Amino acid sequence: MCRSAFPASDAPSMTPTNTLFAARLHVRLFSSAIVRARFASSIVMDQAASTTNDSHHRYRLGAPASDLRHGKMQTVPTRTLSRAIPGNLLRGCLIGALICGVAGCAAPLPKLTQPLPAQWQHAVASDPAKPTDLHGWWHAFGDAELDALVDRALANNLDVAQAVERLRATRALHDRSSARYLPSLVARTDDVIDPDASASYEVIGFDASWEFGFFGRAEGTRRASQGALDASVADLRSARVSLVAEVVREWIELRTAQQQEQLLSQISDTRQHQWQLLQTRQRLQLVAPSAVDQAQALVAQSDAALTVPRQAVNASAQRLAVLLGQNHPDPAWLQPGTQPELGAWQLDSAPADLLRTRPEIARAEADVLQAAGELALTHADMFPSIGLGGSIDWATDINNNHKRVTTPNAIDSLGPVLNIPLFDWGIRIAATHAKGYELQASVLAYRQAVLQGVAEVETALGSLQQQQQRELHSTLAWQALQHSDLAMQTRVELQLGSPLELADSKVAVDQAAIELTDARAGHSLAYVALFKALGGAPLPSASNESKVAPGLSSTPPSAGSTTSSASGEANR
């Protein structure tokens, strides 16, 4: 790392008052063959003293060069200044500053190590299907309604819309980040009063400046701006990944709850039929009253169990509406439908692919780049700021108590501008150290993001394997109970079995179907968690980024706009 050529002391301030001493050396070579050296020392006292000084000791811009009275800036002839500051010394200082500008550079970026395994521990068995597309993984369910919901959510979700607007804001700043080191021009006017209150002037002028990005300033600005842009891109990708996973998850839970509600309704009807049969037997004195009471309790329990899936249906529908950016669910969602079932798929992703697909890792890498840029800027503050400056000033009298008037008058200047930090009680060194620590923290955060990504994928793969086995065993149990129920129906038709036994058999089949439905949903949700951990989602295109949420304008609002402008855009 480059070291400062002008070390600053770290000793604590020993001034008893609220006084800050700052010294800056400005050197300018004027085009009118007059060389001026100004060593300006500004003493900033408390607010009252500062106001008094500003009112009575303003710098008199554009004052005549022939006016040499006390309190006014005086011009020094070239011969006198040459004796004070030899030309060789001045040229040597400028050349030395330029050499330091070339030598002083931004520190190299830290090396990021990726603690990635060579392969996944929970390897998924190969399927005959082709590898699943990471950017369209939900198509494996073969559900047209789900595909349409994902498309609508990507177009209308408010979280994604916010991420798009933040990306636009960051990109607008990034596109002009290098303009700081380009020439700039400012027009100004000012009224200037002599310290002795003998005359006042109106000054009109143009100031041009061009700061060079030496000592790593330009590179630090580029890194910080690029890091901010990369972070916004990663945030948008993260919003899209989370959105797709949430939409698929809520749709699976909605359809699962509706399927379970239907099965629980069948169980409730069967329990009601059992209760009626037992009431008839009680009247015939074939069963005890306690059996009727137990049957009635089972009816009440089955009715109470219906509230759980109904509540889940309502909650999932409301969450889906929020994800799609609307204030109410679609009526079609509340109509019972088939549960999405995962089809054939194949994982063709290696651990190393997480570095380019998982947005959390990309965000951590962007934070490292941004922290490196901020460190380069604080490090550059320890070196001189070098640039070119020029001005054209025109002054005229507003009120003059002199007998002889020397205005209007004009002057122009052009030359190098140096801003050399000399002494600030170690503030710049402390800032550089602080940014260095923040950079190390961001490097550690990047490593943690990689480890977290690997852990989430491994957890999802393990859960996917377990849920797959659970679905397989639940399917076998449901099929076995179905065969048993068919046998019981045959026995009842042959009058070898009781209708009560047949009712119990049907309840067992429906309960097994509920377990199978829950296992199938668990398998599907594990699949969703896997591809969310992998960072699966459609990549944002330029056309998608240009879209805005309904009711919002694609251009920034003006300073005088009000909240009614959003409704005006919505009514177009």
C-alpha positions as CSV (number, residue, x, y, z in Angstrom):
1,M,0.0,0.0,0.0
2,C,1.2,3.5,-0.8
3,R,2.4,5.6,2.1
4,S,1.7,9.2,2.7
5,A,4.5,11.6,1.7
6,F,3.2,14.1,4.3
7,P,2.8,12.2,7.6
8,A,0.4,13.7,10.1
9,S,0.8,13.7,13.8
10,D,-1.6,11.6,15.9
11,A,-1.1,13.7,19.0
12,P,-4.3,14.9,20.7
13,S,-5.4,18.5,20.4
14,M,-4.0,20.7,23.1
15,T,-6.0,23.9,22.2
16,P,-8.3,24.9,25.1
17,T,-10.8,26.6,22.8
18,N,-13.0,25.5,19.9
19,T,-10.3,26.4,17.3
20,L,-9.3,24.4,14.3
21,F,-6.2,25.4,12.4
22,A,-5.9,24.3,8.8
23,A,-3.2,25.3,6.4
24,R,-3.4,25.0,2.7
25,L,-0.8,26.0,0.2
26,H,-2.2,27.2,-3.2
27,V,0.1,27.9,-6.0
28,R,-1.1,29.5,-9.2
29,L,0.7,30.7,-12.3
30,F,-1.3,33.5,-13.9
31,S,-1.4,33.9,-17.7
32,S,-0.8,37.6,-17.3
33,A,2.9,36.9,-16.5
34,I,2.3,37.6,-12.7
35,V,3.1,34.8,-10.3
36,R,1.4,34.9,-7.0
37,A,2.0,32.6,-4.0
38,R,-0.7,32.6,-1.4
39,F,-0.3,30.9,2.0
40,A,-3.8,31.3,3.4
41,S,-4.3,30.4,7.1
42,S,-7.9,30.2,8.2
43,I,-8.8,30.3,11.8
44,V,-12.4,29.1,12.4
45,M,-13.6,30.3,15.7
46,D,-17.1,30.0,17.1
47,Q,-20.1,31.1,15.1
48,A,-20.2,34.7,16.3
49,A,-16.6,35.3,15.5
50,S,-16.9,33.6,12.1
51,T,-19.9,35.8,11.2
52,T,-17.9,39.0,12.1
53,N,-14.9,37.9,10.1
54,D,-17.0,37.0,7.1
55,S,-18.7,40.4,7.1
56,H,-15.7,42.7,7.4
57,H,-12.8,40.7,5.9
58,R,-14.0,39.3,2.6
59,Y,-11.5,38.6,-0.1
60,R,-11.6,41.4,-2.6
61,L,-12.0,39.6,-6.0
62,G,-11.4,41.7,-9.0
63,A,-9.9,44.7,-7.2
64,P,-7.5,46.9,-9.1
65,A,-3.9,45.7,-9.1
66,S,-2.7,49.2,-8.5
67,D,-4.5,49.6,-5.2
68,L,-1.9,48.7,-2.6
69,R,-3.5,50.0,0.5
70,H,-3.5,48.0,3.7
71,G,-6.1,45.2,3.9
72,K,-6.3,44.5,0.2
73,M,-4.6,41.7,-1.8
74,Q,-1.4,43.0,-3.4
75,T,0.2,41.8,-6.5
76,V,3.9,40.9,-6.5
77,P,6.0,41.6,-9.5
78,T,7.7,38.7,-11.1
79,R,11.2,39.9,-10.2
80,T,10.4,40.1,-6.5
81,L,8.7,36.7,-6.4
82,S,11.5,35.2,-8.3
83,R,13.9,36.2,-5.6
84,A,11.5,34.8,-2.9
85,I,10.8,31.5,-4.7
86,P,13.4,30.4,-7.2
87,G,11.9,29.1,-10.5
88,N,14.0,25.9,-10.2
89,L,12.5,25.2,-6.8
90,L,9.0,25.7,-8.0
91,R,9.4,23.5,-11.0
92,G,11.0,20.9,-8.8
93,C,8.0,20.9,-6.5
94,L,5.6,20.5,-9.4
95,I,7.6,17.7,-11.0
96,G,7.9,15.9,-7.7
97,A,4.2,16.2,-7.2
98,L,3.5,14.7,-10.6
99,I,5.9,11.8,-9.9
100,C,4.2,11.2,-6.6
101,G,0.9,11.2,-8.5
102,V,2.1,8.5,-10.8
103,A,3.7,6.5,-8.0
104,G,0.8,7.0,-5.5
105,C,-1.8,4.4,-6.5
106,A,-4.7,2.6,-5.1
107,A,-3.9,-0.6,-3.2
108,P,-4.6,-3.8,-5.1
109,L,-7.9,-5.6,-4.4
110,P,-7.8,-8.3,-1.8
111,K,-7.8,-11.8,-2.9
112,L,-11.1,-13.5,-2.3
113,T,-10.8,-17.2,-1.4
114,Q,-13.9,-19.4,-2.0
115,P,-14.2,-22.3,0.5
116,L,-16.2,-24.5,-1.9
117,P,-16.3,-28.3,-1.9
118,A,-15.5,-30.2,-5.1
119,Q,-18.9,-31.7,-5.2
120,W,-22.2,-31.9,-3.2
121,Q,-22.3,-34.3,-0.3
122,H,-26.0,-35.1,-0.9
123,A,-25.8,-36.0,-4.6
124,V,-29.1,-36.4,-6.3
125,A,-29.5,-39.5,-8.4
126,S,-29.6,-38.8,-12.1
127,D,-33.0,-38.6,-13.8
128,P,-33.6,-39.5,-17.4
129,A,-34.9,-36.0,-17.9
130,K,-32.6,-33.2,-19.3
131,P,-30.9,-30.9,-16.8
132,T,-33.3,-28.4,-15.2
133,D,-32.9,-24.8,-16.3
134,L,-31.9,-22.7,-13.4
135,H,-33.8,-19.8,-14.8
136,G,-37.1,-21.7,-15.3
137,W,-37.0,-24.5,-12.6
138,W,-40.7,-24.1,-11.7
139,H,-41.7,-25.5,-15.1
140,A,-40.9,-29.0,-13.7
141,F,-44.3,-28.9,-12.0
142,G,-46.1,-28.7,-15.4
143,D,-48.7,-26.3,-14.0
144,A,-49.9,-23.7,-16.5
145,E,-51.6,-21.7,-13.7
146,L,-48.3,-21.6,-11.7
147,D,-46.4,-20.4,-14.8
148,A,-48.8,-17.6,-15.4
149,L,-48.6,-16.6,-11.7
150,V,-44.8,-16.3,-11.8
151,D,-44.9,-14.2,-14.9
152,R,-47.5,-11.8,-13.3
153,A,-45.5,-11.6,-10.1
154,L,-42.3,-10.7,-12.0
155,A,-44.1,-7.9,-13.8
156,N,-46.1,-6.5,-10.9
157,N,-44.4,-7.3,-7.6
158,L,-43.6,-4.1,-5.6
159,D,-40.4,-5.4,-4.0
160,V,-38.9,-6.1,-7.5
161,A,-40.2,-2.7,-8.7
162,Q,-38.4,-1.0,-5.7
163,A,-35.2,-2.9,-6.5
164,V,-35.4,-1.7,-10.1
165,E,-35.8,1.9,-9.1
166,R,-32.8,1.6,-6.7
167,L,-30.8,0.1,-9.5
168,R,-31.7,3.0,-11.8
169,A,-30.7,5.5,-9.1
170,T,-27.4,3.8,-8.6
171,R,-26.7,3.5,-12.4
172,A,-27.5,7.2,-12.8
173,L,-24.8,8.1,-10.3
174,H,-22.4,5.4,-11.7
175,D,-22.7,6.8,-15.3
176,R,-21.3,10.2,-14.0
177,S,-18.9,9.0,-11.3
178,S,-15.8,9.8,-13.5
179,A,-17.1,13.3,-14.2
180,R,-15.4,14.5,-11.0
181,Y,-12.1,14.3,-12.7
182,L,-13.2,16.2,-15.8
183,P,-13.0,20.0,-16.4
184,S,-15.9,21.9,-14.9
185,L,-17.1,25.5,-15.3
186,V,-19.0,27.7,-12.7
187,A,-20.5,31.1,-13.2
188,R,-20.8,33.3,-10.1
189,T,-21.6,36.8,-8.8
190,D,-20.6,38.4,-5.5
191,D,-20.6,41.7,-3.7
192,V,-17.3,42.6,-2.1
193,I,-16.7,45.3,0.5
194,D,-13.2,46.7,1.4
195,P,-12.1,46.0,4.9
196,D,-12.0,49.8,5.6
197,A,-15.5,50.2,4.2
198,S,-14.3,52.6,1.7
199,A,-15.8,50.9,-1.4
200,S,-18.0,48.1,-2.5
201,Y,-17.8,46.1,-5.7
202,E,-20.0,43.8,-7.7
203,V,-17.9,40.9,-9.1
204,I,-19.0,38.7,-11.9
205,G,-16.8,35.8,-13.1
206,F,-16.3,32.3,-14.4
207,D,-14.3,29.7,-12.5
208,A,-12.9,26.6,-14.3
209,S,-11.3,23.7,-12.5
210,W,-10.0,20.3,-13.4
211,E,-8.9,17.9,-10.6
212,F,-6.6,15.1,-11.6
213,G,-7.3,11.7,-10.1
214,F,-3.8,11.2,-8.9
215,F,-2.7,9.0,-5.9
216,G,-5.5,6.5,-6.5
217,R,-8.4,9.0,-6.4
218,A,-9.8,8.1,-9.8
219,E,-9.4,4.3,-9.2
220,G,-11.0,4.6,-5.8
221,T,-14.0,6.5,-7.2
222,R,-14.3,3.9,-9.9
223,R,-14.2,1.0,-7.5
224,A,-16.7,2.6,-5.1
225,S,-19.1,3.4,-7.9
226,Q,-18.8,0.0,-9.5
227,G,-19.3,-1.7,-6.2
228,A,-22.5,0.2,-5.5
229,L,-23.8,-0.7,-9.0
230,D,-22.9,-4.4,-8.5
231,A,-24.7,-4.3,-5.1
232,S,-27.8,-2.9,-6.7
233,V,-27.8,-5.5,-9.4
234,A,-27.3,-8.3,-6.8
235,D,-30.2,-6.9,-4.8
236,L,-32.5,-7.0,-7.8
237,R,-31.5,-10.6,-8.5
238,S,-32.1,-11.5,-4.9
239,A,-35.6,-9.9,-5.0
240,R,-36.4,-11.9,-8.1
241,V,-35.1,-15.2,-6.7
242,S,-37.1,-14.7,-3.5
243,L,-40.2,-13.7,-5.4
244,V,-40.3,-16.7,-7.6
245,A,-39.6,-19.0,-4.7
246,E,-42.4,-17.4,-2.6
247,V,-44.9,-17.5,-5.4
248,V,-44.3,-21.2,-6.0
249,R,-44.3,-22.0,-2.3
250,E,-47.6,-20.2,-1.7
251,W,-49.2,-21.8,-4.7
252,I,-48.2,-25.3,-3.5
253,E,-49.4,-24.6,0.0
254,L,-52.7,-23.2,-1.3
255,R,-53.5,-26.2,-3.5
256,T,-52.3,-28.6,-0.7
257,A,-54.6,-27.0,1.8
258,Q,-57.5,-27.3,-0.6
259,Q,-56.8,-30.9,-1.2
260,Q,-56.6,-31.6,2.5
261,E,-59.9,-29.8,3.0
262,Q,-61.6,-32.0,0.6
263,L,-60.2,-35.2,2.3
264,L,-61.2,-33.9,5.7
265,S,-64.7,-33.2,4.4
266,Q,-64.9,-36.8,3.3
267,I,-63.8,-38.0,6.7
268,S,-66.4,-35.8,8.4
269,D,-69.1,-37.2,6.2
270,T,-68.0,-40.8,7.0
271,R,-67.9,-40.0,10.7
272,Q,-71.4,-38.6,10.4
273,H,-72.6,-41.8,8.7
274,Q,-71.0,-43.9,11.5
275,W,-72.8,-41.8,14.1
276,Q,-76.1,-42.3,12.4
277,L,-75.5,-46.1,12.2
278,L,-74.7,-46.3,15.9
279,Q,-77.8,-44.2,16.8
280,T,-79.9,-46.8,15.0
281,R,-78.1,-49.6,16.8
282,Q,-78.7,-47.9,20.1
283,R,-82.4,-47.7,19.4
284,L,-82.3,-51.5,18.7
285,Q,-80.3,-51.9,21.9
286,L,-77.4,-53.4,20.0
287,V,-74.7,-51.0,21.3
288,A,-74.1,-49.1,24.5
289,P,-74.8,-45.3,24.7
290,S,-71.1,-44.7,25.2
291,A,-70.4,-45.9,21.6
292,V,-72.8,-43.3,20.3
293,D,-71.1,-40.6,22.4
294,Q,-67.7,-41.6,21.0
295,A,-69.0,-41.4,17.5
296,Q,-70.4,-38.0,18.1
297,A,-67.1,-36.8,19.5
298,L,-65.3,-38.1,16.3
299,V,-67.8,-36.1,14.2
300,A,-67.0,-32.9,16.2
301,Q,-63.3,-33.5,15.9
302,S,-63.4,-34.0,12.2
303,D,-65.5,-30.8,11.8
304,A,-63.0,-28.9,13.9
305,A,-60.1,-30.2,11.8
306,L,-61.5,-28.4,8.8
307,T,-60.6,-25.0,10.1
308,V,-56.9,-25.6,9.7
309,P,-56.8,-26.1,5.9
310,R,-59.5,-23.4,5.4
311,Q,-57.3,-20.9,7.3
312,A,-54.3,-22.0,5.3
313,V,-56.2,-21.4,2.0
314,N,-57.2,-17.9,3.0
315,A,-53.7,-17.0,4.2
316,S,-51.9,-18.4,1.1
317,A,-54.4,-16.6,-1.2
318,Q,-53.8,-13.2,0.6
319,R,-50.0,-13.7,0.5
320,L,-50.2,-14.5,-3.2
321,A,-52.2,-11.3,-3.8
322,V,-49.5,-9.2,-2.1
323,L,-46.8,-10.9,-4.1
324,L,-48.6,-10.0,-7.3
325,G,-49.1,-6.4,-6.2
326,Q,-52.9,-6.5,-5.9
327,N,-55.3,-5.9,-3.0
328,H,-57.4,-9.0,-3.2
329,P,-57.0,-12.7,-4.3
330,D,-58.3,-13.8,-7.6
331,P,-61.6,-15.8,-7.2
332,A,-60.2,-18.6,-9.3
333,W,-57.5,-19.3,-6.6
334,L,-60.3,-20.1,-4.1
335,Q,-61.8,-22.8,-6.3
336,P,-60.4,-26.3,-5.4
337,G,-57.7,-27.5,-7.8
338,T,-55.2,-30.3,-8.2
339,Q,-52.1,-30.2,-6.2
340,P,-48.9,-29.5,-8.2
341,E,-46.8,-32.6,-8.5
342,L,-43.1,-32.5,-9.2
343,G,-42.1,-34.1,-12.4
344,A,-38.8,-35.4,-13.7
345,W,-35.8,-33.1,-13.1
346,Q,-32.1,-33.2,-12.9
347,L,-29.6,-31.1,-11.1
348,D,-26.6,-30.1,-13.3
349,S,-25.0,-27.5,-11.0
350,A,-21.7,-27.7,-9.2
351,P,-20.7,-25.9,-6.0
352,A,-18.5,-23.5,-8.1
353,D,-21.6,-22.3,-9.9
354,L,-22.8,-20.6,-6.8
355,L,-20.3,-17.8,-7.3
356,R,-22.2,-16.7,-10.4
357,T,-25.8,-17.7,-9.6
358,R,-26.3,-16.9,-5.9
359,P,-27.1,-13.2,-5.4
360,E,-26.0,-13.1,-1.8
361,I,-22.5,-14.0,-2.8
362,A,-22.5,-11.4,-5.6
363,R,-23.7,-8.8,-3.1
364,A,-20.8,-9.7,-0.7
365,E,-18.3,-9.4,-3.5
366,A,-19.7,-6.0,-4.5
367,D,-19.4,-4.9,-0.8
368,V,-15.7,-5.8,-1.0
369,L,-15.2,-3.8,-4.1
370,Q,-17.0,-0.8,-2.6
371,A,-15.0,-1.0,0.6
372,A,-11.8,-1.1,-1.4
373,G,-12.8,2.0,-3.3
374,E,-13.6,3.9,0.0
375,L,-10.2,2.8,1.3
376,A,-8.5,4.1,-1.8
377,L,-10.2,7.5,-1.4
378,T,-9.3,7.9,2.2
379,H,-5.7,6.9,1.4
380,A,-5.6,9.4,-1.5
381,D,-6.7,12.1,1.0
382,M,-3.2,11.8,2.6
383,F,-1.6,13.1,-0.6
384,P,-1.9,16.4,-2.4
385,S,-4.8,17.2,-4.6
386,I,-3.5,18.4,-8.0
387,G,-5.4,20.1,-10.7
388,L,-5.7,23.0,-13.0
389,G,-7.7,26.2,-12.3
390,G,-8.6,29.3,-14.1
391,S,-10.9,32.2,-13.7
392,I,-12.1,35.4,-15.5
393,D,-13.3,38.1,-13.2
394,W,-15.0,41.5,-14.0
395,A,-15.6,44.0,-11.2
396,T,-17.4,47.3,-11.1
397,D,-18.1,49.9,-8.3
398,I,-21.3,49.7,-6.4
399,N,-20.4,52.5,-3.9
400,N,-17.0,54.2,-3.9
401,N,-15.8,56.8,-1.4
402,H,-12.6,57.4,-3.3
403,K,-12.1,60.4,-5.5
404,R,-10.6,58.4,-8.3
405,V,-12.5,55.4,-9.7
406,T,-10.5,52.6,-11.2
407,T,-13.3,50.3,-12.2
408,P,-14.7,48.6,-14.2
409,N,-11.8,46.3,-14.5
410,A,-11.2,42.7,-15.6
411,I,-8.6,40.0,-15.0
412,D,-8.0,36.4,-16.0
413,S,-5.9,33.7,-14.5
414,L,-4.8,30.1,-15.3
415,G,-2.4,27.8,-13.5
416,P,-1.9,24.6,-11.4
417,V,-3.8,24.2,-8.2
418,L,-2.3,22.3,-5.3
419,N,-4.1,21.4,-2.1
420,I,-1.4,19.9,0.3
421,P,-2.6,18.4,3.6
422,L,-0.1,19.3,6.3
423,F,-1.6,18.7,9.8
424,D,-4.9,17.5,11.1
425,W,-4.2,15.7,14.3
426,G,-4.1,12.3,12.6
427,I,-7.7,12.4,11.3
428,R,-6.8,11.2,7.8
429,I,-4.6,8.4,9.2
430,A,-7.4,7.2,11.5
431,A,-9.9,7.3,8.6
432,T,-7.6,5.2,6.4
433,H,-7.1,2.7,9.2
434,A,-10.9,2.5,9.8
435,K,-11.6,1.9,6.1
436,G,-8.9,-0.8,6.1
437,Y,-10.7,-2.6,8.9
438,E,-14.0,-2.3,7.1
439,L,-12.4,-3.8,4.0
440,Q,-11.2,-6.8,6.0
441,A,-14.6,-7.2,7.5
442,S,-16.2,-7.2,4.0
443,V,-13.7,-9.9,2.9
444,L,-14.7,-12.0,5.9
445,A,-18.4,-11.4,5.1
446,Y,-17.8,-12.7,1.6
447,R,-16.3,-15.9,2.9
448,Q,-19.3,-16.3,5.2
449,A,-21.7,-15.7,2.3
450,V,-20.0,-18.5,0.4
451,L,-20.2,-20.9,3.4
452,Q,-23.8,-19.9,4.0
453,G,-24.7,-20.7,0.4
454,V,-23.0,-24.1,0.4
455,A,-24.8,-24.9,3.7
456,E,-28.2,-23.9,2.4
457,V,-27.8,-26.0,-0.8
458,E,-26.5,-29.0,1.2
459,T,-29.4,-28.7,3.6
460,A,-31.9,-28.4,0.8
461,L,-30.4,-31.5,-1.0
462,G,-30.6,-33.5,2.2
463,S,-34.2,-32.4,2.9
464,L,-35.1,-33.2,-0.7
465,Q,-33.8,-36.8,-0.4
466,Q,-35.7,-37.3,2.9
467,Q,-38.9,-35.9,1.6
468,Q,-38.6,-38.0,-1.6
469,Q,-38.4,-41.1,0.6
470,R,-41.3,-39.9,2.7
471,E,-43.5,-39.4,-0.4
472,L,-42.5,-42.9,-1.6
473,H,-43.5,-44.6,1.6
474,S,-46.6,-42.6,2.0
475,T,-47.7,-43.6,-1.5
476,L,-47.1,-47.3,-0.6
477,A,-49.1,-47.0,2.6
478,W,-52.0,-45.3,0.7
479,Q,-52.0,-47.9,-2.0
480,A,-52.1,-50.7,0.6
481,L,-55.0,-49.2,2.4
482,Q,-56.8,-48.8,-0.9
483,H,-56.5,-52.5,-1.5
484,S,-57.7,-53.2,2.0
485,D,-60.7,-50.9,1.5
486,L,-61.6,-52.7,-1.7
487,A,-61.5,-56.0,0.1
488,M,-63.7,-54.6,2.9
489,Q,-66.3,-53.4,0.3
490,T,-66.4,-56.9,-1.1
491,R,-67.0,-58.4,2.3
492,V,-69.8,-55.9,3.0
493,E,-71.5,-56.7,-0.3
494,L,-71.3,-60.4,0.6
495,Q,-72.7,-59.5,4.0
496,L,-69.6,-60.8,5.7
497,G,-68.6,-57.4,7.1
498,S,-70.2,-54.6,9.0
499,P,-70.9,-51.1,7.5
500,L,-69.2,-49.7,10.5
501,E,-66.0,-51.5,9.6
502,L,-66.3,-50.2,6.0
503,A,-66.6,-46.7,7.4
504,D,-63.4,-47.2,9.4
505,S,-61.7,-48.5,6.3
506,K,-62.7,-45.4,4.3
507,V,-61.5,-43.1,7.1
508,A,-58.1,-44.8,7.1
509,V,-57.8,-44.4,3.3
510,D,-58.6,-40.7,3.5
511,Q,-56.2,-40.2,6.4
512,A,-53.4,-41.9,4.4
513,A,-54.3,-39.7,1.4
514,I,-53.9,-36.6,3.7
515,E,-50.5,-37.9,4.8
516,L,-49.5,-38.5,1.1
517,T,-50.7,-35.0,0.2
518,D,-48.6,-33.5,3.0
519,A,-45.5,-35.6,2.0
520,R,-45.9,-34.6,-1.7
521,A,-46.0,-30.9,-0.6
522,G,-42.9,-31.4,1.5
523,H,-41.1,-32.9,-1.4
524,S,-42.1,-30.0,-3.7
525,L,-41.2,-27.4,-1.1
526,A,-37.8,-29.0,-0.6
527,Y,-37.3,-28.6,-4.4
528,V,-38.3,-25.0,-4.1
529,A,-35.8,-24.4,-1.3
530,L,-33.0,-26.1,-3.3
531,F,-33.4,-23.8,-6.3
532,K,-33.8,-20.7,-4.2
533,A,-30.5,-21.6,-2.5
534,L,-28.9,-22.0,-5.9
535,G,-30.2,-18.6,-7.0
536,G,-32.6,-19.7,-9.6
537,A,-34.8,-17.1,-11.2
538,P,-35.1,-15.4,-14.6
539,L,-32.3,-12.9,-15.1
540,P,-33.5,-9.3,-15.5
541,S,-33.3,-8.0,-19.0
542,A,-33.1,-4.5,-20.2
543,S,-36.8,-4.6,-21.1
544,N,-37.8,-5.9,-17.7
545,E,-35.8,-3.2,-15.9
546,S,-37.5,-0.5,-18.0
547,K,-40.9,-1.7,-16.6
548,V,-42.3,0.0,-13.6
549,A,-45.0,-0.9,-11.2
550,P,-48.5,0.1,-12.1
551,G,-49.2,3.7,-11.1
552,L,-45.5,4.7,-11.1
553,S,-43.8,6.9,-13.7
554,S,-40.5,5.7,-15.3
555,T,-39.0,9.1,-14.8
556,P,-37.9,10.7,-11.5
557,P,-40.6,13.0,-9.9
558,S,-39.9,16.7,-10.0
559,A,-39.4,18.7,-6.9
560,G,-42.9,20.2,-7.1
561,S,-44.7,16.9,-7.7
562,T,-47.3,15.6,-5.2
563,T,-48.7,12.2,-4.2
564,S,-51.5,12.7,-6.7
565,S,-49.1,12.2,-9.6
566,A,-49.1,8.5,-8.9
567,S,-52.8,8.2,-9.4
568,G,-52.6,10.3,-12.5
569,E,-50.1,7.8,-14.0
570,A,-52.4,5.0,-13.0
571,N,-55.3,6.5,-14.9
572,R,-53.5,6.7,-18.3
